[in-house]
C-alpha cells in the first residue's frame, strides 16, 4: 500500500500548499508521524496571510509584502487567476502588473515563503472565479463539473485511510468579509479574530489569514454571487483586513502582531506609518457627450447583425459593455411595457429611444419600463456586465440580452450588436481627438464627463467621492479605477493610489462614464479617508426568505 500513500499526498496537498524554495538545497516535508511540517529538516509552522497581486498596483507590491513580514508573518498565500494571464486562447500575458515572477521575487526579498494557489478555478470574488470568459464561447459548456462518482465524503475517507495523521492547517481563516452592492459593509471584530488565531496557534496549527490585505477590484474584474438574486461584488476589496485597502496598518494588525509574537519571533523594528493622504476639491466636471455620440470610436469595426440578440460571449466581448440596437417597425402611441422574459437581462440594461434615456432593467429585479415611439424609432439598450459569478458549481454566467426583448406583445428582432472598447476610447481617442469637438449641453442616459487638475507638491493617496452621482465607471489618467454606485452603496468612495497621479503641477485627467443621472452640479471631491459603509437605499438590501440563510450570517458562505 506504500505506493498509494505517496501518490495521495501531492494530488491533495500541492494545489493548496506549494512553498517557493529559496535555493536548491532547501526542503519541505510533511512529517505525519509527528503532526508537523519540516522546513530544511527543522519543525516548521507557517503563519500566513493572503494578498492578491492582481488587486494591488505593481509599484506597491513591495510595500504590502514588507508590512506583512513586519506583522510577524513568515508566508504569503495567493491565487493565480487564469483569466488575468490568458485573455484569449493561446495568448499569454505575464508583463507589468501580471508579472508573476516579479511578485515571487518581491516575496523572496521580503523574506516570505509562498503558498501558491494556481487554480484553474480560484473564486476569490474575482470575475468568473478566475476562469476565462472565452470558455463560454462554447454555449453548451458545463463548468466546474466532475464525474458523479467523485463524492467528497468518500474522497476524505480515502485520504484518512492512508493519512490518519498530519499537521493541523487552517488555510482560510477569515479576518473579515466581502461586500456586495446594496448591502452593509462587512466587518469582523478585532477580539473575534485575535481570539481565534490564538486558539489555533496554541494547538500548533499552521494558519493562513484570508485576507491580510484585500486590495481593489480595479476595472471590470469584480466577481459576483447568486443567492436568491444576483449579488455583484463592490470595487473595494478592503475585506476589513489587517492592512486596509490603502495599505495602512489597522488596529486589527497590531493586535494580531501581538498574538503572533507570543508564539514565534517577529522582525525587529516598527511598522511603517500610514501613507500620506490628501484631500482637495470640489472639482466641476465638463460634459463631453453621451455615449451614443462616440459609437464610431467605441466600435470602429462596426456592428454585428443578427435576427435575435447575441450574448457578450457570442460577439467575443469578455467584460464591460455591449450596445444593442433595433428599430420600431410600427408606431407605439401609448406607453407600452418593455420587458425581457426569463430574467434575460445579464446584468443591467440602460434603455434609450431616439437617444433619450427611458430607464433601467436589471437582473432579478422587477423594474417596470414603458416605451413609446414612432415607426422607425431607434431603440438602444446599453448592456453592462456587472461581473461574472465567481462561486458555485456550473456557474456558466453568460452576459448580455439572453432573450429577445418584448414590447407589449411584440418580440423585437433584427438587432445590431456593438461591442464597446471603452478603455481604449478613454485612454487613446479622448486625449487625441474628441476634446476638439463642441460640447453638448443636455445629457441623457450614459454620458461621459471629464476634467483635468494639477497636484501641487508630492500629493498622496486619496479617495474619489461622487456625491449625487448614480452609477458608472471612472478612469484616472487612462487607468480604469473601477465601478461606483453612489445611489446603492455601501461603498461611496474609490481608492486612488498615489502612483496613479501626476504630481509637481502636471495635469491629471479624470473621465467619468455616468450611466444614469448626474447631480445638478456635476462635481467630485477627493477625500483623505474612505466611505465604505453607507447604504443609502435600504430597499436594495438583500433579505432572504425564512428558509434560507440570514443576511447577517455571511461567515458561513465560503466562497474561496
ZADRENMAR-811082 format. One line per 8 residues: number of its first residue (from 1); for each residue x, y, z of C-alpha. Coordinates in Angstrom, 1 decimal, padded with zeros to 4 digits, always signed. Each point is the difference from the previous one (the first is absolute). Layout:
% ZADRENMAR-811082
NUM) X:Y:Z  ...
% end
This chain:
% ZADRENMAR-811082
1) +000.0:+000.0:+000.0  +003.0:+002.3:+000.3  +000.0:+001.2:-003.6  -003.7:+001.2:+000.3  +001.0:+002.0:+003.1  +002.7:+001.8:-001.9  -002.4:+000.8:-002.9  -002.7:+001.4:+002.3
9) +002.1:+002.8:+001.5  +000.9:+002.0:-003.0  -003.4:-000.3:-001.6  -001.8:+001.4:+003.0  +002.6:+002.4:+001.5  +001.8:+001.6:-002.9  -002.9:+002.1:-001.3  -000.3:+001.5:+003.5
17) +003.6:+000.0:+001.3  +002.8:+000.7:-002.3  +002.9:+001.7:+001.8  +002.5:+001.9:-002.1  +003.5:-001.2:+000.7  +002.7:+002.6:+000.5  +002.8:-002.3:-001.2  +000.5:-003.5:-001.4
25) +001.1:-001.4:+003.4  -003.2:+000.9:+001.7  -002.7:-002.6:+000.8  -003.6:-000.1:+001.2  -001.4:-003.2:+001.5  -003.3:-001.0:+001.6  +000.9:-001.9:+003.2  -003.2:-001.9:+000.6
33) +001.2:-002.1:+002.8  +000.6:+003.1:+002.1  -002.8:+002.1:-001.5  +002.2:+002.7:-001.3  +001.9:+001.5:-002.9  +003.7:+000.0:-000.4  +001.8:+002.8:-001.8  +003.6:-000.7:-000.8
41) -000.3:-002.9:+002.5  -001.2:+002.2:+002.9  -003.5:+000.1:+001.5  -002.0:+002.7:-001.7  -003.3:+001.8:+000.4  -001.1:+002.6:-002.5  -002.0:+003.1:+001.0  -001.1:+001.4:-003.3
49) -002.2:+002.7:-001.5  -001.7:+000.2:-003.4  +000.8:+002.8:-002.4  -001.0:+000.1:-003.7  +002.6:+001.6:-002.2  -002.8:+000.6:-002.6  -001.8:+002.3:+002.4  +003.0:+002.2:+000.8
57) +002.0:+002.3:-002.3  +003.4:-001.5:-000.8  +001.9:+002.9:+001.5  -001.7:-000.7:+003.3  +000.7:-003.7:+000.2  +003.3:+000.4:+002.0  -001.7:+002.4:+002.5  -002.9:-002.4:+000.8
65) +002.3:-003.1:+000.2  +002.4:+001.8:+002.3  -002.8:+001.0:+002.4  -001.2:-003.6:+000.0  +003.4:-001.2:+001.0  +000.3:+002.7:+002.7  -003.3:-001.2:+001.4  +001.6:-003.3:+000.9
73) -001.1:-002.1:-003.0  +002.5:-002.4:-001.6  -002.1:-000.9:-003.0  -002.2:+001.7:-002.6  -002.8:-001.9:-001.8  -001.4:+001.0:-003.3  -002.0:-001.2:-003.0  +000.9:+000.1:-003.7
81) -003.1:+001.0:-002.1  +000.0:-001.8:-003.3  -002.1:+002.8:-001.7  +002.6:+002.6:+001.1  +002.8:-001.7:-001.9  -001.7:-001.6:-003.1  -002.5:+002.6:-001.4  -000.4:-002.1:-003.2
89) +000.7:-003.7:-000.6  +003.7:-000.4:-000.4  +000.8:+003.7:+000.7  +001.9:+000.5:+003.2  +000.8:+003.2:+002.0  +002.5:+000.0:+002.8  +001.1:+003.6:-000.4  -000.3:+003.0:+002.3
97) -002.6:-000.5:+002.7  -000.3:-003.6:-001.3  +003.7:-000.9:+000.6  -000.5:-002.9:+002.3  +003.8:-000.6:+000.3  +000.6:+003.5:+001.0  -002.5:-000.4:+002.8  +001.6:-003.2:+001.1
105) +003.3:+001.8:+000.1  -001.5:+002.8:+002.1  -001.3:-002.6:+002.5  +003.5:-001.5:+000.2  +001.5:+003.4:+000.6  -002.4:+000.5:+002.8  +001.1:-003.3:+001.5  -003.4:-001.6:-000.5
113) -000.6:-003.6:-001.1  -002.8:-000.5:-002.5  -003.1:-002.1:+000.0  -000.9:+000.0:-003.7  -003.6:-000.8:-001.1  +000.0:-000.1:-003.8  -003.6:-001.0:-000.7  -001.3:-000.5:-002.7
121) -003.0:+001.1:+002.1  +000.7:+002.3:+002.9  -003.3:+001.7:+001.0  +001.5:+003.0:+002.0  -003.0:+002.2:-001.0  +001.8:+000.4:-003.3  -001.7:+000.1:-003.3  -001.2:-003.6:-000.9
129) +002.2:-001.3:+002.9  +003.0:+000.4:-002.2  -001.3:-002.1:-002.9  +000.4:+001.8:-003.3  -003.3:+001.3:-001.6  +001.0:-001.5:-003.4  -000.9:-003.4:+001.4  -003.6:+001.1:-000.3
137) +000.4:+000.4:-003.8  -001.1:-003.6:+000.1  -003.7:+000.5:+000.9  -000.5:-003.5:+001.3  +003.0:-000.1:+002.3  -000.4:-001.2:+003.6  +002.6:+001.6:+002.3  +001.3:-001.4:+003.3
145) -001.6:-003.4:-000.5  +001.4:-003.5:+000.6  -000.8:-003.7:-000.1  -003.0:-000.7:+002.2  +002.0:-002.7:+001.8  +002.2:+002.8:+001.5  -001.6:+000.1:+003.4  +001.9:+002.3:+002.3
153) -000.9:-002.0:+003.1  +001.5:-003.1:-001.5  +003.0:+001.9:-001.2  +000.8:+001.3:+003.5  -000.7:-003.5:+001.4  +002.5:-001.3:-002.5  +002.5:+002.7:+001.0  -000.2:-000.9:+003.7
161) +000.3:-003.7:-000.8  +003.5:+000.7:-001.2  +000.7:+003.2:+002.0  -001.4:-000.4:+003.5  +002.6:+002.5:+001.3  +001.3:+003.4:-001.2  +000.5:+003.6:+001.0  -003.0:+002.2:+000.9
169) -000.7:+002.7:-002.6  -002.5:+002.7:-000.5  +000.6:+001.2:-003.5  -002.7:+002.8:+000.1  -000.6:+001.6:+003.4  -002.2:+003.0:-000.8  +001.1:+003.4:+001.4  -003.1:+001.7:-001.4
177) -002.3:-000.5:-002.9  -000.9:+001.3:-003.5  -002.6:+002.6:-000.9  -002.9:-000.1:-002.5  -001.5:+003.1:-001.6  -003.2:+000.9:+001.9  +001.0:-001.8:+003.2  +001.7:+001.2:+003.2
185) +003.8:+000.2:+000.2  +001.3:-003.2:+001.6  +002.2:+000.1:+003.1  +001.4:-002.5:+002.5  +001.1:+001.1:+003.4  +003.6:+000.1:+001.1  -000.8:-002.1:+003.0  -001.6:-002.8:-002.0
193) +002.9:-000.1:-002.5  +002.8:+000.0:+002.6  -001.7:-002.5:+002.3  -000.5:-002.5:-002.9  +003.6:+000.4:-001.1  +001.4:-000.4:+003.5  -002.1:-003.2:+000.5  +001.4:-001.5:-003.2
201) +003.6:+000.9:+000.7  -000.3:-001.6:+003.5  -000.9:-003.2:-001.8  +003.1:+000.2:-002.1  -002.0:+000.6:-003.2  +001.2:+001.8:-003.1  -002.3:+002.8:-001.0  -000.6:+002.2:-003.0
209) -002.0:+003.1:+000.5  -002.4:+000.9:-002.8  +000.4:+002.9:-000.7  +003.0:+001.7:+001.6  -000.1:+002.7:-002.7  -003.1:+000.0:-002.3  +000.8:+002.7:-002.6  -002.3:+001.2:-002.7
217) -002.1:-001.5:-002.9  +001.3:+002.5:-002.6  -001.6:+000.2:-003.4  -002.7:-002.6:-000.7  +001.6:-002.8:+002.0  -002.4:-000.4:+002.9  -001.9:-003.3:+000.3  -003.5:-000.7:+001.3
225) -002.1:-002.5:+002.0  -003.5:-001.2:-000.5  -002.1:-000.8:+003.0  -003.6:+000.6:-000.7  +001.0:+002.9:-002.3  +003.1:+001.2:-001.8  +002.5:+001.6:+002.4  +002.9:+001.8:-001.6
233) +003.1:+000.7:+002.1  +001.1:+003.6:+000.7  +003.0:+001.7:-001.5  +001.7:+000.1:+003.4  +001.3:-003.2:+001.3  +001.1:+001.5:+003.3  -001.4:-003.1:+001.8  +000.4:+001.7:+003.4
241) +003.5:-001.6:-000.3  +002.9:+000.8:+002.4  +001.6:+002.1:-002.8  -002.6:+002.4:-001.4  -000.8:+000.4:-003.7  +002.4:+003.0:-000.1  +002.8:-002.1:+001.6  -000.2:+001.4:+003.5
249) +000.5:-002.0:+003.2  -003.3:-000.2:+002.0  -000.6:-000.7:+003.7  -000.8:-003.6:-001.1  +003.5:-000.3:-001.4  +001.7:+001.1:+003.2  -002.2:-002.3:+002.1  +000.8:-003.0:-002.3
257) +003.7:+000.9:+000.2  -000.1:-000.2:+003.8  -001.6:-003.4:-000.2  +002.6:-001.3:-002.5  +002.8:+001.3:+002.2  -001.0:-002.3:+002.8  +000.7:-003.1:-002.2  +002.9:+001.0:-002.2
265) +002.6:+002.7:-000.6  -001.2:+003.0:-002.0  +002.4:+002.4:-001.9  +001.4:+002.8:+002.1  -001.0:+003.6:-000.8  -003.2:+001.9:-000.3  -002.5:-000.3:-002.8  +000.0:+002.8:-002.5
273) -002.6:+002.7:+000.7  -003.1:+000.5:-002.1  +000.8:+001.4:-003.4  -000.6:+003.8:-000.6  -003.6:+000.8:-000.9  -001.3:+003.1:-001.7  -003.4:+001.7:-000.6  -001.0:+002.6:-002.4
281) -002.9:+001.3:-002.1  -002.8:+000.2:-000.8  +000.8:-000.1:-003.7  -002.7:+000.6:-002.6  +000.0:-002.5:-002.9  -000.8:+001.0:-003.6  -002.5:-001.8:-002.2  +001.8:-001.7:-002.9
289) -003.0:-001.5:-001.5  -002.3:-003.0:+000.2  +001.3:-003.5:-000.7  -001.9:-000.4:-003.2  +001.8:+003.0:-001.6  +003.3:-001.9:+000.3  -001.3:-003.3:-001.5  +002.4:+000.2:-003.0
297) +002.9:+000.2:+002.4  -001.3:-002.5:+002.5  -000.6:-002.6:-002.7  +002.1:+000.9:-003.0  -000.5:-003.4:-001.7  -003.8:+000.6:-000.2  -002.9:-002.0:+001.4  -000.8:-003.7:-000.2
305) -003.4:-000.8:-001.5  -002.4:-002.7:+001.1  -003.7:-000.7:+000.0  +000.1:-000.7:+003.8  +002.3:+001.7:+002.5  +003.4:-001.7:+000.6  +001.8:-000.4:+003.3  +003.2:+001.7:+000.9
313) +001.8:-003.3:-000.4  -001.5:-000.5:-003.5  +001.5:+003.4:-001.1  +003.2:-000.7:+001.9  -000.4:+002.8:+002.5  +001.4:-001.2:+003.4  -000.8:+003.0:+002.2  -001.4:+003.5:+000.0
321) -002.9:+000.9:-002.3  -001.8:-001.0:-003.2  -002.5:+002.3:-001.7  -003.1:-001.7:-001.5  -001.9:+002.0:-002.6  -003.2:-000.6:-002.0  -002.8:+002.1:-001.6  -003.7:+000.0:+000.6
329) -002.0:-001.4:-002.9  -003.2:+001.7:+001.1  -001.1:+003.0:+002.0  -000.5:-000.5:+003.7  -002.3:+002.9:+000.9  -000.8:-001.0:+003.6  +002.4:-000.9:+002.8  +000.7:-003.7:-000.5
337) +001.8:-002.4:+002.3  +003.5:-000.9:-001.1  +001.5:-003.1:+001.6  +002.3:-002.9:-000.4  -001.3:-003.5:+000.9  +001.7:-002.7:+002.0  +002.2:+002.4:+001.9  +001.8:+000.6:-003.3
345) +001.8:+003.2:+001.0  +003.5:-000.9:+001.0  +000.7:+002.3:+001.8  -001.3:+003.5:-000.3  -001.7:+001.7:-003.0  -000.1:+003.8:-000.7  -002.8:+000.6:-002.5  -000.2:+002.9:-002.4
353) -002.5:+000.9:-002.8  +001.4:+002.4:-002.7  +002.8:+000.9:+002.4  -002.3:+000.9:+003.0  +000.6:-002.0:+003.2  -003.1:-001.9:+001.0  +001.1:-002.1:+003.0  +001.7:-003.2:+001.3
361) -000.7:-003.7:+000.0  +002.1:-002.1:+002.4  +000.6:-003.7:+000.5  -002.3:-001.6:+002.5  -001.7:+003.4:+000.7  -003.6:+000.8:-000.8  +000.4:+003.4:-001.7  -002.9:+001.3:-002.0
369) +000.8:+001.8:-003.2  -002.4:+001.4:-002.6  +001.0:+001.3:-003.4  -001.6:+002.0:-002.9  +001.4:+000.8:-003.4  -000.8:+000.6:-003.6  +000.6:-002.5:-002.8  +003.7:+000.0:-000.7
377) +000.9:+001.2:+003.5  +003.5:-001.2:+001.1  +000.0:-002.2:+003.1  +003.4:-000.2:+001.7  +000.8:-002.3:+003.0  +003.4:+000.4:+001.7  +000.7:-003.3:+001.8  +002.4:+000.1:+002.9
385) +001.8:-003.2:+001.1  +000.1:+000.5:+003.8  +002.5:-002.8:+000.6  -000.4:-003.8:-000.5  -000.9:-002.4:+002.7  +003.1:-001.0:+001.9  -001.5:-002.6:+002.3  -002.0:-003.2:-000.5
393) +000.0:-003.0:-002.3  -000.7:+000.3:-003.7  -000.1:+003.8:+000.2  -000.3:+000.6:-003.7  -000.9:+003.6:+000.4  -000.7:+001.2:-003.6  -000.3:+003.8:-000.4  -002.2:+002.3:-002.1
401) -003.5:-000.3:-001.3  -000.6:-003.8:+000.4  -003.6:+000.3:-001.2  -001.5:+002.3:-002.7  -001.7:+003.0:+001.6  -003.8:+000.3:-000.2  -001.9:+003.3:-000.6  -003.6:-000.6:+001.0
409) -000.7:-003.3:-001.9  +002.6:+000.4:-002.7  +003.4:-001.7:+000.1  +002.6:+002.4:-001.2  +002.4:-001.4:-002.7  +002.6:+001.2:-002.5  +002.7:+001.1:+002.4  +003.3:+001.7:-000.3
417) +002.6:-000.8:+002.6  +002.9:+002.4:+000.7  +002.8:-001.4:+002.3  +001.3:+003.2:+001.6  +003.7:+000.6:+000.6  -000.5:+002.6:+002.8  +003.5:-000.4:+001.5  +001.7:+000.7:-003.4
425) -002.3:+003.0:-000.6  +000.9:+001.6:+003.3  +003.7:-000.7:-000.2  +000.7:+000.8:-003.6  -002.8:+001.8:-001.9  -001.2:+002.4:+002.6  +003.4:+001.7:+000.5  +000.8:+000.1:-003.8
433) -003.3:+000.7:-001.7  -003.2:+000.5:+001.9  +000.9:+003.0:+002.0  +000.0:+002.0:-003.2  -003.8:-000.5:-000.3  -002.5:+002.5:+001.1  -001.6:-001.1:+003.3  -003.7:-000.8:+000.2
441) -002.2:+001.7:+002.6  -002.7:-002.5:+000.9  +001.1:-003.4:+001.3  -002.4:-003.0:-000.2  +001.0:-003.5:+001.1  +003.5:-001.4:-000.2  +002.3:+003.0:-000.3  +003.7:+000.9:+000.2
449) +001.3:+002.7:+002.2  +003.6:+001.1:+000.7  +002.3:+002.6:+001.3  +003.7:+000.6:+000.7  +001.6:+001.0:+003.2  +003.5:+000.6:+001.3  +001.5:-001.3:+003.3  +002.5:+002.4:+001.5
457) +002.8:-001.6:+002.0  +000.4:-003.8:+000.5  -003.7:-000.8:+000.6  -001.1:-003.2:+001.6  -002.6:-002.8:-000.1  -003.6:+001.3:-000.2  -003.6:-001.2:-000.3  -002.3:+001.2:-002.8
465) -003.5:+001.0:+001.2  -002.8:+000.6:-002.5  -002.9:+001.5:+002.1  -003.3:+000.0:-001.8  +001.2:-002.1:-002.9  -001.8:-003.3:-000.7  +002.1:-002.8:-001.5  +002.9:-000.3:-002.5
473) +003.7:-000.5:-000.6  +003.0:+002.2:+000.6  +003.4:+000.4:-001.6  +003.0:+001.9:+001.4  +002.6:+000.8:-002.6  -001.3:-002.8:-002.2  +000.0:-002.6:+002.8  -003.3:-001.7:+000.7
481) -000.6:+000.7:+003.7  -003.2:-002.1:+000.2  -003.7:+000.3:+000.5  -001.8:+002.4:+002.2  -003.6:-000.3:+001.1  -000.6:+002.9:+002.3  -003.8:-000.4:+000.1  +000.2:-003.6:+001.1
489) +003.1:-000.2:+002.3  +001.4:-001.1:+002.3  +003.2:+001.2:-001.7  -000.1:+003.7:-000.8  +003.7:+000.7:-000.7  +002.5:-001.5:-002.4  +003.6:-000.5:+001.2  +002.5:+002.0:-002.1
497) +003.6:-001.2:+000.6  +002.5:+002.7:+000.0  +002.1:-001.5:-002.9  -002.9:+000.5:-002.4  +000.2:+003.8:+000.4  +002.4:+002.4:-001.5  +001.4:+002.4:+002.5  +002.1:+003.2:-000.1
505) -002.6:+002.0:-001.8  -000.5:-002.3:-003.0  -003.6:-000.4:-001.2  -002.0:-003.1:+000.9  -003.0:-001.1:-002.1  -003.1:-001.5:+001.6  -002.7:-001.5:-002.2  -003.4:-001.2:+001.3
513) -002.6:-002.0:-001.9  -003.2:+000.6:+001.9  -002.6:-002.6:-001.1  -003.2:+001.6:+001.4  -000.3:+003.5:+001.6  +002.4:+002.7:+001.1  -000.5:+002.6:+002.7  -001.0:+003.5:-001.0
521) +003.6:+001.0:+000.8  +002.2:-002.8:-001.5  +002.7:+000.3:+002.6  +002.4:-002.5:+001.6  +002.2:+000.2:+003.1  +003.2:-001.8:+001.1  -000.1:-001.0:+003.7  +002.8:-001.1:+002.4
529) -002.0:-003.0:+001.3  -002.3:-002.5:-001.6  -003.8:-000.4:+000.4  -000.8:-003.7:-000.2  -002.9:-000.4:+002.3  -002.8:+002.2:-001.3  -003.0:-001.8:-001.5  -002.4:+002.8:-001.1
537) -002.9:-002.0:-001.3  -001.0:-002.7:+002.4  -002.6:-001.4:-002.4  +003.0:-001.4:-002.0  +001.3:-002.0:+003.0  -000.3:-003.7:-000.7  -002.3:-001.8:+002.4  -000.3:-003.7:-000.1
545) -003.2:-002.0:+000.6  -000.4:-001.9:+003.3  +001.1:-003.3:-001.5  +003.4:+001.3:-001.2  +003.0:+001.5:+001.7  -000.3:+003.3:+001.8  +001.7:+003.0:-001.6  +001.8:+000.5:+003.4
553) +001.8:-003.3:-000.2  +002.6:+000.6:-002.8  +002.7:-002.1:+001.6  -001.7:-003.2:-001.0  +000.1:+000.9:-003.7  +003.5:-001.2:-000.8  +000.8:+001.1:-003.5  +003.8:-000.5:-000.2
% end
